[in-house]
Amino acid sequence: MSGVTYEIVDVFTDRPFAGNPLAVVYNATDLAADQMHTLAREFNLAETVFVLPPTDLSATYRARIFTPEKELPFAGHPSVGAAVTSMRRGLFPPGEVIQECGAGLLPITVRESGSATLTGGTPQLGDPLDPAMLLQLAGLTADDLAEGTPRWAGCGLDWAFLPVRREALTDVRIDAPAALQAGVTDLCVFSWSPSTSEAHSRVFVPGGAVPEDPATGSAALGLGVWLVGAGLLPADGTSSYRVHQGIEMKRPSLLECTVTAANGAATAATVAGHVCPIAKGEIIVPPFIG
């Protein structure tokens, strides 16, 4: 039976079996969307990315990103993982590339050392969210709430952000049915250290096949938007910050980020990290479902 090639990589880590695992699939130009989705369910990782020829002449390649449940317009660790893996496979040299995806054309800087910096899409900051509701969904109390108003934010993919005390992160227990009923299916619970400009984060997808993510580039980008909106990073200029994630899952991850702001609003954000190769092979093409 015919097959397509794939690689498994760990993203946002410089050592194997940490960070966020990702399946990167090649030679899949002839696959329909339902076949890609079937393969994503077979890998059963948080995301699977298919690297395809671009449809826009200004793009280097096109990425289609699937969770086991649906196709996404954009996600961070598939974008970083696809760029570095494709560079290693010789599809393009290190340097500046343009990824075409559902969120538009996104610049990525790829380094020979095996890391990449992704520039997110247009920053979005949503309306405030009810902290009591989010705390209840996370199994926390009002005493666990930290500075800042919970709200949606993102750069191509929006997350609900809930700031808490550092000590409270280990106590988070998501009530998935209640979260689904409340429409909170993408939740970032985090603590912030203003003295070091570092966050410790846990990211949840209630009801998903992978209910907690060990490293989430899109959430790290959105966090910068949230931090500027909350007045916890400067209202003008470019600021750097770090996100530590996956510690509670025993898959420690490090995401190096920047956010650029003007007049108190984020205008751009980047996230960077390493990609560690784990496995490669060929997987058969599933039948067309249609």
C-alpha positions in Angstrom: 0.0 0.0 0.0 1.2 3.5 -0.7 2.3 5.7 2.2 3.5 9.1 3.2 6.7 9.9 5.2 6.6 11.4 8.6 8.9 12.5 11.4 8.2 12.8 15.1 9.9 15.7 16.8 9.8 17.3 20.3 9.3 21.0 20.1 10.4 23.7 22.5 13.1 21.6 24.0 16.7 20.8 23.3 16.6 17.3 24.6 14.4 14.3 23.6 11.3 13.2 25.4 10.5 16.7 26.7 8.6 19.6 25.1 5.6 18.9 22.9 5.6 15.9 20.5 4.6 16.6 17.0 4.0 14.6 13.8 5.3 16.3 10.6 4.0 14.6 7.4 5.5 15.0 4.0 4.6 13.9 0.4 0.9 14.3 1.3 -0.1 16.7 -1.6 -2.7 14.2 -2.9 -4.4 13.6 0.4 -7.8 15.1 1.1 -8.6 16.8 4.3 -10.5 13.8 5.8 -7.4 11.6 5.1 -5.2 14.1 6.8 -7.6 14.1 9.8 -7.6 10.3 9.9 -3.8 10.4 10.1 -3.9 13.0 12.9 -6.2 10.7 14.8 -3.9 7.8 14.3 -0.9 9.7 15.6 -3.1 11.0 18.5 -0.8 13.8 19.4 -1.9 17.3 20.3 -1.3 18.3 16.6 -0.1 16.8 13.3 1.2 19.2 10.6 1.2 18.5 6.9 3.9 20.3 4.9 2.6 21.1 1.4 3.6 23.2 -1.6 2.4 26.9 -1.1 -0.5 28.3 -3.0 0.8 31.9 -2.5 3.9 32.7 -4.5 5.4 34.7 -1.6 5.3 31.7 0.7 8.0 29.1 1.2 5.6 26.2 2.0 2.1 25.7 3.3 1.1 24.0 6.6 -2.2 22.3 7.4 -2.5 21.6 11.1 -4.9 19.0 12.6 -5.7 18.0 16.1 -7.5 14.6 16.6 -10.7 16.6 16.6 -10.4 19.4 14.0 -8.2 21.4 11.6 -6.7 24.6 13.1 -5.9 27.8 11.2 -2.6 28.1 13.2 -0.7 26.6 16.1 2.7 27.4 17.5 4.6 24.2 18.0 3.5 22.7 14.6 4.8 25.9 12.9 8.1 25.9 14.7 8.5 22.1 14.3 7.6 22.0 10.6 10.0 24.8 9.8 13.0 23.3 11.6 12.2 19.7 10.3 11.8 20.9 6.8 15.1 22.8 6.9 16.9 19.7 8.2 15.4 17.7 5.4 16.9 20.1 2.9 13.6 21.7 1.7 15.2 25.1 2.2 18.4 26.5 3.8 18.5 28.2 7.3 17.2 31.8 7.3 14.0 33.6 6.8 11.0 31.6 5.4 7.3 32.3 5.1 4.7 29.8 6.3 1.3 29.8 4.6 -1.5 28.6 6.9 -5.0 29.4 7.8 -4.0 32.4 9.8 -2.2 33.9 6.8 1.5 34.3 5.9 3.7 34.0 9.0 7.4 34.8 9.0 9.7 32.3 10.6 13.5 32.5 11.2 15.1 29.1 11.0 18.6 28.4 12.4 21.0 25.7 11.5 21.3 24.8 15.2 17.7 23.5 15.2 15.7 26.3 16.5 13.2 28.8 15.0 11.5 32.0 15.8 7.9 32.4 14.7 6.1 35.7 14.3 2.4 35.3 15.3 -0.6 36.7 13.5 -2.5 39.9 14.4 -2.7 40.3 18.2 -6.2 40.2 19.6 -7.3 41.1 23.2 -10.8 40.1 24.2 -13.3 41.2 26.8 -12.8 40.4 30.5 -13.9 37.0 31.7 -15.5 36.1 35.0 -12.7 35.1 37.3 -15.0 33.1 39.6 -16.2 31.0 36.8 -12.6 30.2 35.5 -11.4 29.5 39.0 -14.2 27.0 39.6 -13.5 25.3 36.3 -9.8 25.0 37.3 -10.6 23.6 40.8 -9.2 26.7 42.5 -10.4 29.4 44.9 -10.5 33.2 45.0 -7.3 33.1 47.1 -5.4 31.6 44.2 -6.1 34.5 41.8 -3.2 36.7 41.0 -2.9 40.3 39.5 -4.7 40.9 36.2 -8.1 40.4 34.7 -8.8 37.1 33.1 -9.6 37.5 29.4 -9.2 36.0 25.9 -6.1 36.9 23.9 -4.2 35.5 21.0 -2.1 36.0 17.8 -4.0 33.7 15.4 -5.5 31.3 18.0 -7.2 32.7 21.1 -6.9 31.4 24.6 -8.6 32.3 27.9 -5.9 33.5 30.3 -6.3 33.0 34.1 -3.5 34.4 36.3 -2.9 32.5 39.6 -0.3 32.2 42.3 2.7 30.0 41.4 1.9 27.5 44.2 -1.6 27.1 42.8 -0.5 25.6 39.5 0.0 22.1 40.9 -3.5 22.2 42.3 -5.3 22.8 39.0 -7.9 20.1 38.2 -10.0 21.0 35.2 -13.8 20.2 35.3 -14.0 19.3 31.6 -17.8 18.9 31.4 -18.3 22.3 33.1 -15.7 23.9 30.8 -17.3 22.6 27.7 -20.7 23.8 28.9 -19.2 27.3 29.6 -17.5 27.3 26.1 -14.0 27.5 27.6 -12.2 24.9 25.5 -8.8 26.6 25.4 -7.5 27.7 28.8 -4.1 28.9 29.9 -3.6 29.0 33.7 -0.3 30.7 34.5 1.7 32.6 37.1 3.9 35.6 36.4 7.1 36.8 37.9 7.7 40.5 37.2 11.2 40.4 38.6 12.4 37.8 36.1 9.8 38.4 33.3 9.0 34.7 33.4 5.8 32.8 33.4 5.0 29.3 34.5 2.1 27.9 32.6 -0.3 25.1 32.2 -2.5 24.9 29.1 -5.6 22.9 28.8 -8.0 21.8 26.0 -11.0 20.4 28.0 -12.7 17.6 26.1 -9.8 17.1 23.7 -7.9 13.9 23.0 -4.9 15.6 24.6 -6.5 17.5 27.5 -3.2 19.2 28.6 -0.5 20.5 26.4 3.2 20.5 27.5 4.3 23.4 25.3 1.9 25.8 23.4 3.4 28.4 21.1 0.1 30.0 20.4 -0.7 30.4 24.1 2.8 31.8 24.7 2.2 34.4 22.0 -1.2 35.3 23.4 0.3 35.6 26.9 2.4 38.5 25.7 -0.7 40.3 24.3 -2.4 39.7 27.7 0.6 40.9 29.7 0.7 44.2 27.8 -3.1 44.6 28.2 -2.8 44.0 31.9 0.0 46.6 32.3 2.5 43.9 33.4 4.8 44.5 30.4 5.7 48.0 29.0 3.0 49.8 26.9 5.6 50.8 24.3 8.5 49.0 22.6 9.6 45.4 22.5 9.8 43.3 25.7 11.2 39.8 26.2 9.7 37.1 28.4 10.0 33.4 29.0 7.4 30.7 29.4 8.1 27.5 31.4 5.5 24.8 30.6 5.0 21.0 30.9 6.7 20.7 34.3 3.7 19.1 35.9 3.6 16.6 33.0 7.3 15.7 33.3 7.8 17.2 29.8 9.6 20.5 30.7 9.5 23.1 27.9 11.0 26.5 27.4 9.4 29.1 25.1 11.4 32.3 24.5 9.1 35.2 23.5 8.9 38.9 22.7 6.0 41.2 22.4 6.0 44.6 20.8 3.5 47.3 22.0 2.4 50.8 21.1 0.2 53.0 23.3 -0.7 50.1 25.6 -1.7 47.6 23.0 0.3 44.7 21.6 1.1 45.0 17.9 3.3 41.9 17.3 4.6 38.9 19.2 7.2 36.2 18.6 7.9 32.8 20.1 11.1 30.7 19.7 12.4 27.3 20.7 14.4 24.3 19.7 13.2 21.2 17.9 14.6 17.7 18.8 14.2 14.8 16.3 12.8 11.6 17.8 11.6 9.2 15.0 10.9 8.9 11.3 9.1 6.5 9.1 6.3 5.9 6.6 2.6 5.5 7.3 0.0 4.1 4.9 -2.5 6.4 3.3 -6.0 6.0 4.8 -8.9 5.4 2.3 -10.7 8.4 1.0 -13.8 8.9 3.1 -15.4 11.8 1.3 
